[in-house]
Amino acid sequence: MPPESGTPSAPDVEAVAEQVFVALADPSRRNILAALAAGGPATATDLANRLPITRQAIAKHLTLLSEAGLVTAEHGERRRVRYRLQSAPMQVAQQFLAALARDWDTNLDALRNHLDG
């Protein structure tokens, strides 16, 4: 049965989740996401003014965050690019973790029943 429109298939879910986990592995990228969550859309320069990271480093991190789908670039006036959070990839990663937890729970319950039996 094909997935619903807009719902990633199982291999796609795993690929999206992997990109999210790689992006979240770096504390600087987590700080950038937290700054965008707290302050709304911002340019790399705005973020550099708020965080102890150079503008160039922020730009590199924003590229990876964009590739993971966690932020999108919005082109504005005077060639300024503002970055906005996107929650969809994070939701896919949460669903992946929830499914993994269910699998573990099922296996652990089966083991507990076996040991108790």
Buried (B, 14 or more C-beta within 10 A) or exposed (E): EEEEEEEBEEEEBBBBBEBBEEBBEEEBBEBBBEBBEEEEBBBBEBBBEBBEBEBEBBBBBBEBBBEBBBBEBEEEEEEEBBBEBBEEBBEBBEBBEEBEEEEEEEEEEEEEEEEEE
